[in-house]
Amino acid sequence: MEVSILFHTVKQKDTMKKSILTTLLILLLLLNSNSANATKYAWWVNIEYEPAKTEILKIPISDLDADWVFAEPLSIEAVPPEDLQVFKRDTAALGYSFTKQGDFNLDGSQDKAIVGVYKEKNGAVGRFLLILTESENKKWIKFSLLKNPGKAGFSILSIDNGTLAWFFCMECDAFSLIKWERGKYILVPFDCC
């Protein structure tokens, strides 16, 4: 009698272990699929680009920054195809774009702001905001270059109350205002709290 009770108890423990393992496996799969959906939802947070161009608007990148080996302006092609439709809808509604034009320093000349990514000769990467101004012969020339080193990631522009804003994501407060002060553009990080 003792042997059969012991065998039955061992069998129950094995069944219970299998049941616990199965439950844990299901939970892991659910958590993994939810985190995959969350990551996909905020693709702009994790995406990294590999710049490959040696000129921007016919300006050699060495004229923009002597340390750069590659740079690339971001464009609609920088958006994952599966997210393109939602991105277009959101950018239209919120006024975001990778390029903005206007007279940002109020000097009477058209300016163009472009965001992108760069790679330096030493391998360091980052984001850039290039501000060009239109010359008298209608060519774009470099006026200012602002850099955000560390990650060749997503960024986008908006204009808020006439002030250019450089965003590092689409649904958060990670941005800087671009102000014209004392003859140059400066980054003013937004302080939400």
Backbone as CSV, one residue per row, in Angstrom:
resi,resn,N_x,N_y,N_z,CA_x,CA_y,CA_z,C_x,C_y,C_z
1,MET,0.814,-1.182,0.000,0.000,0.000,0.000,0.868,1.260,0.000
2,GLU,1.894,1.257,0.827,2.773,2.416,0.918,3.428,2.724,-0.418
3,VAL,3.832,1.714,-1.152,4.509,1.910,-2.429,3.577,2.587,-3.426
4,SER,2.316,2.183,-3.514,1.406,2.775,-4.476,1.064,4.214,-4.102
5,ILE,0.956,4.532,-2.834,0.687,5.912,-2.406,1.881,6.792,-2.768
6,LEU,3.087,6.281,-2.508,4.302,7.022,-2.834,4.398,7.258,-4.335
7,PHE,4.093,6.236,-5.135,4.138,6.355,-6.594,3.101,7.373,-7.079
8,HIS,1.918,7.321,-6.487,0.843,8.240,-6.858,1.242,9.695,-6.519
9,THR,1.903,9.927,-5.372,2.343,11.250,-4.954,3.425,11.779,-5.904
10,VAL,4.377,10.912,-6.290,5.420,11.308,-7.220,4.802,11.672,-8.569
11,LYS,3.828,10.884,-9.012,3.169,11.143,-10.282,2.423,12.485,-10.227
12,GLN,1.770,12.789,-9.089,1.068,14.057,-8.939,2.057,15.233,-9.002
13,LYS,3.224,15.062,-8.357,4.234,16.125,-8.379,4.729,16.360,-9.803
14,ASP,4.953,15.290,-10.575,5.387,15.433,-11.967,4.329,16.169,-12.789
15,THR,3.075,15.815,-12.594,1.989,16.479,-13.311,1.921,17.952,-12.924
16,MET,2.083,18.224,-11.629,2.042,19.603,-11.157,3.211,20.404,-11.742
17,LYS,4.407,19.820,-11.799,5.571,20.492,-12.383,5.312,20.818,-13.851
18,LYS,4.761,19.852,-14.589,4.459,20.074,-15.997,3.441,21.197,-16.150
19,SER,2.450,21.203,-15.289,1.421,22.233,-15.344,2.013,23.616,-15.062
20,ILE,2.879,23.700,-14.075,3.537,24.972,-13.732,4.432,25.417,-14.881
21,LEU,5.210,24.499,-15.436,6.082,24.836,-16.562,5.282,25.301,-17.772
22,THR,4.176,24.634,-18.045,3.325,25.030,-19.168,2.771,26.431,-18.949
23,THR,2.312,26.696,-17.727,1.783,28.030,-17.401,2.871,29.086,-17.557
24,LEU,4.063,28.821,-17.069,5.171,29.769,-17.202,5.527,30.004,-18.660
25,LEU,5.524,28.961,-19.445,5.819,29.089,-20.869,4.780,29.973,-21.569
26,ILE,3.516,29.758,-21.255,2.447,30.573,-21.846,2.611,32.035,-21.434
27,LEU,2.905,32.281,-20.157,3.122,33.647,-19.682,4.300,34.306,-20.392
28,LEU,5.380,33.556,-20.545,6.542,34.089,-21.256,6.207,34.467,-22.688
29,LEU,5.475,33.606,-23.365,5.082,33.888,-24.744,4.196,35.125,-24.822
30,LEU,3.252,35.251,-23.889,2.384,36.431,-23.884,3.167,37.702,-23.607
31,LEU,4.046,37.654,-22.633,4.854,38.831,-22.316,5.747,39.211,-23.479
32,ASN,6.329,38.218,-24.124,7.209,38.483,-25.258,6.429,39.094,-26.421
33,SER,5.240,38.590,-26.709,4.463,39.151,-27.813,3.993,40.561,-27.480
34,ASN,3.648,40.836,-26.215,3.249,42.194,-25.830,4.420,43.151,-25.933
35,SER,5.619,42.725,-25.510,6.775,43.621,-25.605,7.169,43.825,-27.065
36,ALA,6.966,42.821,-27.902,7.251,42.982,-29.324,6.295,44.007,-29.927
37,ASN,5.021,43.959,-29.527,4.063,44.947,-30.017,4.400,46.334,-29.514
38,ALA,4.817,46.451,-28.257,5.185,47.757,-27.702,6.408,48.308,-28.417
39,THR,7.388,47.444,-28.701,8.589,47.879,-29.405,8.223,48.315,-30.820
40,LYS,7.372,47.557,-31.475,6.961,47.893,-32.835,6.197,49.209,-32.829
41,TYR,5.357,49.408,-31.834,4.562,50.623,-31.764,5.446,51.857,-31.728
42,ALA,6.484,51.834,-30.950,7.387,52.981,-30.819,8.684,52.715,-31.567
43,TRP,8.590,52.417,-32.846,9.753,52.051,-33.656,10.806,53.144,-33.641
44,TRP,10.388,54.410,-33.527,11.326,55.531,-33.594,12.254,55.587,-32.392
45,VAL,11.902,54.918,-31.302,12.747,54.919,-30.108,13.980,54.036,-30.300
46,ASN,13.791,52.882,-30.916,14.875,51.903,-31.010,15.609,51.884,-32.342
47,ILE,15.054,52.491,-33.365,15.657,52.383,-34.690,17.003,53.107,-34.746
48,GLU,17.948,52.503,-35.446,19.251,53.130,-35.680,19.552,53.033,-37.168
49,TYR,20.141,54.095,-37.692,20.425,54.182,-39.115,21.923,54.071,-39.359
50,GLU,22.253,53.657,-40.565,23.644,53.564,-40.990,23.850,54.565,-42.120
51,PRO,24.387,55.762,-41.798,24.571,56.759,-42.847,25.557,56.264,-43.903
52,ALA,25.305,56.651,-45.173,26.153,56.162,-46.262,26.454,57.216,-47.323
53,LYS,25.953,58.422,-47.164,26.153,59.450,-48.196,27.369,60.316,-47.882
54,THR,27.939,60.886,-48.937,29.108,61.757,-48.775,28.802,63.207,-49.142
55,GLU,27.506,63.492,-49.463,27.104,64.872,-49.686,25.633,65.034,-49.333
56,ILE,25.270,66.260,-48.985,23.887,66.606,-48.684,23.550,67.845,-49.505
57,LEU,22.531,67.742,-50.349,22.151,68.821,-51.263,23.353,69.361,-52.036
58,LYS,24.142,68.440,-52.536,25.344,68.736,-53.335,26.466,69.410,-52.539
59,ILE,26.339,69.431,-51.225,27.403,69.973,-50.364,28.186,68.780,-49.811
60,PRO,29.492,68.693,-50.098,30.286,67.584,-49.540,30.221,67.602,-48.011
61,ILE,30.065,66.416,-47.408,29.935,66.380,-45.948,31.183,66.900,-45.251
62,SER,32.345,66.801,-45.913,33.569,67.347,-45.314,33.481,68.867,-45.178
63,ASP,32.648,69.519,-46.010,32.417,70.961,-45.870,31.460,71.265,-44.716
64,LEU,30.676,70.265,-44.336,29.757,70.445,-43.215,30.449,70.188,-41.890
65,ASP,31.238,69.114,-41.839,31.984,68.761,-40.630,33.208,67.956,-41.060
66,ALA,34.385,68.454,-40.741,35.639,67.814,-41.170,35.828,66.417,-40.575
67,ASP,35.146,66.094,-39.461,35.287,64.781,-38.822,34.362,63.721,-39.418
68,TRP,33.409,64.129,-40.231,32.436,63.176,-40.764,33.016,62.383,-41.927
69,VAL,32.680,61.081,-41.930,33.008,60.221,-43.061,31.738,59.917,-43.866
70,PHE,30.590,59.847,-43.178,29.290,59.652,-43.820,28.235,60.451,-43.071
71,ALA,27.215,60.844,-43.798,26.055,61.503,-43.208,24.873,61.229,-44.111
72,GLU,23.698,61.322,-43.541,22.514,61.082,-44.359,21.325,61.822,-43.763
73,PRO,20.671,62.647,-44.589,19.450,63.277,-44.095,18.344,62.234,-43.985
74,LEU,17.505,62.357,-42.987,16.377,61.442,-42.860,15.267,61.900,-43.805
75,SER,14.539,60.923,-44.289,13.435,61.194,-45.206,12.370,60.134,-44.966
76,ILE,11.324,60.198,-45.742,10.228,59.243,-45.604,10.724,57.801,-45.767
77,GLU,11.826,57.614,-46.503,12.404,56.270,-46.667,12.988,55.744,-45.359
78,ALA,13.177,56.612,-44.359,13.717,56.198,-43.058,12.667,55.533,-42.183
79,VAL,11.416,55.562,-42.630,10.313,54.990,-41.862,10.100,53.544,-42.297
80,PRO,10.001,52.606,-41.339,9.719,51.218,-41.719,8.428,51.142,-42.546
81,PRO,8.437,50.399,-43.656,7.274,50.353,-44.563,5.959,49.991,-43.866
82,GLU,6.019,49.095,-42.893,4.787,48.675,-42.217,4.197,49.779,-41.329
83,ASP,4.980,50.827,-41.043,4.513,51.927,-40.207,4.268,53.213,-41.001
84,LEU,4.457,53.155,-42.300,4.425,54.352,-43.133,3.065,55.049,-43.144
85,GLN,1.997,54.307,-43.268,0.664,54.907,-43.354,0.329,55.680,-42.075
86,VAL,0.563,55.075,-40.919,0.291,55.732,-39.633,1.220,56.931,-39.453
87,PHE,2.482,56.779,-39.854,3.449,57.874,-39.751,2.988,59.078,-40.568
88,LYS,2.569,58.847,-41.796,2.106,59.943,-42.651,0.895,60.644,-42.034
89,ARG,-0.024,59.868,-41.493,-1.209,60.447,-40.859,-0.813,61.307,-39.652
90,ASP,0.068,60.762,-38.794,0.467,61.473,-37.582,1.295,62.717,-37.892
91,THR,2.218,62.624,-38.848,3.051,63.786,-39.159,2.215,64.902,-39.775
92,ALA,1.227,64.539,-40.581,0.354,65.558,-41.168,-0.459,66.248,-40.066
93,ALA,-0.972,65.465,-39.126,-1.805,66.028,-38.053,-0.984,66.884,-37.086
94,LEU,0.264,66.486,-36.838,1.084,67.171,-35.826,2.074,68.179,-36.412
95,GLY,2.180,68.224,-37.729,3.078,69.186,-38.366,4.549,68.800,-38.326
96,TYR,4.851,67.519,-38.157,6.232,67.037,-38.162,6.728,66.852,-39.587
97,SER,8.023,67.051,-39.800,8.663,66.665,-41.057,10.175,66.612,-40.843
98,PHE,10.853,65.948,-41.762,12.309,65.817,-41.662,13.022,67.080,-42.147
99,THR,12.302,67.916,-42.874,12.845,69.170,-43.402,11.813,70.270,-43.177
100,LYS,12.284,71.417,-42.764,11.408,72.588,-42.610,12.057,73.777,-43.294
101,GLN,11.221,74.627,-43.892,11.717,75.840,-44.521,11.041,77.048,-43.910
102,GLY,11.783,78.144,-43.863,11.254,79.392,-43.343,12.404,80.350,-43.107
103,ASP,12.103,81.522,-42.623,13.139,82.487,-42.266,13.321,82.403,-40.754
104,PHE,14.098,81.425,-40.304,14.204,81.118,-38.871,14.904,82.203,-38.058
105,ASN,15.814,82.943,-38.679,16.533,83.987,-37.940,16.067,85.397,-38.322
106,LEU,14.981,85.469,-39.115,14.351,86.736,-39.500,15.316,87.725,-40.157
107,ASP,16.186,87.184,-41.039,17.134,88.061,-41.740,16.702,88.361,-43.173
108,GLY,15.527,87.897,-43.564,15.026,88.158,-44.908,15.394,87.098,-45.926
109,SER,16.225,86.115,-45.562,16.612,85.025,-46.467,15.931,83.736,-46.036
110,GLN,15.587,82.916,-47.016,15.002,81.612,-46.724,16.046,80.698,-46.068
111,ASP,15.604,79.953,-45.095,16.437,78.957,-44.426,15.796,77.591,-44.602
112,LYS,16.626,76.567,-44.532,16.143,75.189,-44.611,16.801,74.404,-43.490
113,ALA,15.983,73.737,-42.685,16.482,72.883,-41.602,16.281,71.426,-42.012
114,ILE,17.321,70.625,-41.830,17.305,69.215,-42.224,17.847,68.399,-41.056
115,VAL,17.150,67.307,-40.708,17.673,66.396,-39.683,18.232,65.153,-40.350
116,GLY,19.184,64.517,-39.674,19.778,63.300,-40.210,20.710,62.656,-39.211
117,VAL,21.516,61.744,-39.727,22.469,61.008,-38.897,23.857,61.107,-39.527
118,TYR,24.878,60.948,-38.697,26.258,61.041,-39.200,27.126,59.959,-38.564
119,LYS,28.256,59.735,-39.216,29.290,58.839,-38.692,30.626,59.543,-38.870
120,GLU,31.412,59.578,-37.797,32.708,60.245,-37.837,33.812,59.265,-38.219
121,LYS,34.970,59.806,-38.546,36.132,58.988,-38.924,36.515,58.007,-37.824
122,ASN,36.318,58.393,-36.559,36.668,57.532,-35.432,35.574,56.510,-35.105
123,GLY,34.484,56.495,-35.887,33.401,55.530,-35.682,32.246,56.056,-34.852
124,ALA,32.410,57.200,-34.210,31.334,57.780,-33.412,30.172,58.174,-34.324
125,VAL,28.956,58.029,-33.793,27.758,58.353,-34.558,26.881,59.331,-33.783
126,GLY,25.888,59.855,-34.469,24.956,60.753,-33.810,23.931,61.291,-34.779
127,ARG,23.121,62.199,-34.253,22.095,62.885,-35.038,22.568,64.306,-35.322
128,PHE,22.073,64.879,-36.410,22.415,66.270,-36.687,21.184,67.057,-37.108
129,LEU,21.285,68.362,-36.913,20.335,69.328,-37.450,21.163,70.337,-38.224
130,LEU,20.985,70.335,-39.522,21.715,71.230,-40.413,20.779,72.364,-40.815
131,ILE,21.238,73.595,-40.626,20.465,74.759,-41.065,21.238,75.432,-42.190
132,LEU,20.585,75.479,-43.339,21.159,76.095,-44.533,20.444,77.417,-44.775
133,THR,21.109,78.316,-45.451,20.466,79.560,-45.863,20.633,79.707,-47.366
134,GLU,19.687,80.380,-47.975,19.713,80.535,-49.423,20.567,81.752,-49.787
135,SER,21.548,81.513,-50.650,22.431,82.602,-51.082,21.729,83.444,-52.141
136,GLU,22.369,84.539,-52.538,21.792,85.419,-53.553,21.599,84.712,-54.893
137,ASN,22.470,83.745,-55.187,22.319,83.000,-56.444,21.465,81.735,-56.274
138,LYS,20.652,81.715,-55.207,19.655,80.657,-54.954,20.260,79.288,-54.659
139,LYS,21.481,79.245,-54.160,22.088,77.984,-53.734,22.021,77.907,-52.209
140,TRP,21.875,76.666,-51.714,21.860,76.462,-50.268,23.286,76.396,-49.755
141,ILE,23.565,77.147,-48.684,24.888,77.113,-48.051,24.724,76.872,-46.556
142,LYS,25.715,76.225,-45.993,25.682,75.908,-44.563,25.676,77.196,-43.743
143,PHE,24.762,77.223,-42.785,24.728,78.343,-41.848,25.053,77.858,-40.442
144,SER,24.464,76.708,-40.057,24.677,76.188,-38.706,24.535,74.670,-38.708
145,LEU,25.315,74.023,-37.881,25.241,72.572,-37.722,25.197,72.267,-36.234
146,LEU,24.108,71.652,-35.802,23.948,71.260,-34.401,23.984,69.742,-34.342
147,LYS,24.701,69.196,-33.354,24.865,67.737,-33.281,24.354,67.198,-31.946
148,ASN,23.876,65.965,-32.011,23.437,65.221,-30.835,24.153,63.869,-30.900
149,PRO,25.363,63.783,-30.318,26.156,62.554,-30.448,25.612,61.397,-29.621
150,GLY,25.991,60.179,-30.033,25.692,58.995,-29.239,24.879,57.931,-29.934
151,LYS,23.936,58.311,-30.789,23.091,57.331,-31.454,22.673,57.891,-32.809
152,ALA,22.809,57.087,-33.846,22.361,57.481,-35.187,20.891,57.101,-35.298
153,GLY,20.074,57.784,-34.514,18.665,57.436,-34.401,17.729,58.443,-35.023
154,PHE,16.476,58.217,-34.784,15.388,59.009,-35.327,15.368,60.420,-34.746
155,SER,15.029,61.383,-35.582,14.661,62.724,-35.124,13.803,63.370,-36.198
156,ILE,13.083,64.409,-35.797,12.142,65.054,-36.714,11.928,66.491,-36.248
157,LEU,11.423,67.318,-37.148,11.253,68.743,-36.849,9.785,69.143,-36.774
158,SER,9.565,70.232,-36.047,8.258,70.860,-35.988,8.481,72.342,-35.758
159,ILE,7.472,73.134,-36.019,7.551,74.559,-35.707,6.424,74.864,-34.744
160,ASP,6.806,75.393,-33.583,5.846,75.688,-32.533,5.883,77.185,-32.244
161,ASN,4.783,77.884,-32.512,4.712,79.343,-32.322,5.873,80.065,-32.995
162,GLY,6.214,79.634,-34.208,7.275,80.279,-34.968,8.677,79.828,-34.611
163,THR,8.811,78.955,-33.614,10.125,78.478,-33.179,10.338,77.046,-33.661
164,LEU,11.483,76.812,-34.264,11.854,75.482,-34.729,12.098,74.579,-33.523
165,ALA,11.571,73.344,-33.581,11.764,72.371,-32.499,12.302,71.080,-33.098
166,TRP,13.318,70.494,-32.443,13.980,69.262,-32.893,13.569,68.158,-31.937
167,PHE,12.747,67.220,-32.421,12.221,66.122,-31.606,13.043,64.857,-31.825
168,PHE,13.227,64.080,-30.742,13.964,62.820,-30.810,13.038,61.615,-30.700
169,CYS,11.766,61.858,-30.584,10.741,60.822,-30.674,9.441,61.517,-31.048
170,MET,8.386,60.746,-31.282,7.158,61.358,-31.771,6.100,61.556,-30.703
171,GLU,6.178,60.851,-29.609,5.124,60.950,-28.600,5.707,61.140,-27.212
172,CYS,6.680,62.024,-27.112,7.268,62.275,-25.802,7.789,63.709,-25.753
173,ASP,8.341,64.073,-24.636,8.853,65.433,-24.455,10.362,65.510,-24.655
174,ALA,10.924,64.617,-25.464,12.366,64.636,-25.739,12.619,65.505,-26.960
175,PHE,12.771,66.819,-26.729,13.048,67.724,-27.833,13.794,68.940,-27.331
176,SER,14.330,69.678,-28.293,14.996,70.944,-28.002,14.426,72.009,-28.923
177,LEU,14.280,73.208,-28.389,13.908,74.348,-29.206,15.178,74.907,-29.825
178,ILE,15.072,75.406,-31.041,16.211,76.000,-31.724,15.987,77.515,-31.717
179,LYS,16.766,78.204,-30.942,16.597,79.653,-30.772,17.720,80.403,-31.475
180,TRP,17.380,81.567,-31.990,18.349,82.462,-32.605,18.763,83.470,-31.542
181,GLU,20.039,83.429,-31.133,20.535,84.335,-30.100,21.942,84.788,-30.434
182,ARG,22.150,86.087,-30.378,23.480,86.680,-30.560,24.175,86.202,-31.838
183,GLY,23.427,86.136,-32.918,24.010,85.809,-34.209,24.244,84.339,-34.479
184,LYS,23.652,83.452,-33.644,23.796,82.012,-33.904,22.594,81.250,-33.355
185,TYR,22.450,80.019,-33.858,21.393,79.136,-33.369,21.917,78.373,-32.156
186,ILE,21.062,78.250,-31.144,21.419,77.461,-29.961,20.295,76.468,-29.650
187,LEU,20.697,75.352,-29.039,19.731,74.340,-28.600,19.267,74.685,-27.187
188,VAL,17.971,74.700,-26.996,17.410,74.917,-25.670,16.582,73.681,-25.335
189,PRO,17.142,72.750,-24.542,16.398,71.530,-24.208,15.091,71.861,-23.489
190,PHE,14.031,71.165,-23.843,12.747,71.352,-23.199,12.795,70.716,-21.825
191,ASP,12.368,71.457,-20.826,12.318,70.950,-19.454,10.859,70.822,-19.067
192,CYS,10.368,69.576,-19.091,8.930,69.368,-18.879,8.505,69.493,-17.432
193,CYS,9.463,69.382,-16.461,9.022,69.308,-15.063,9.704,70.313,-14.175
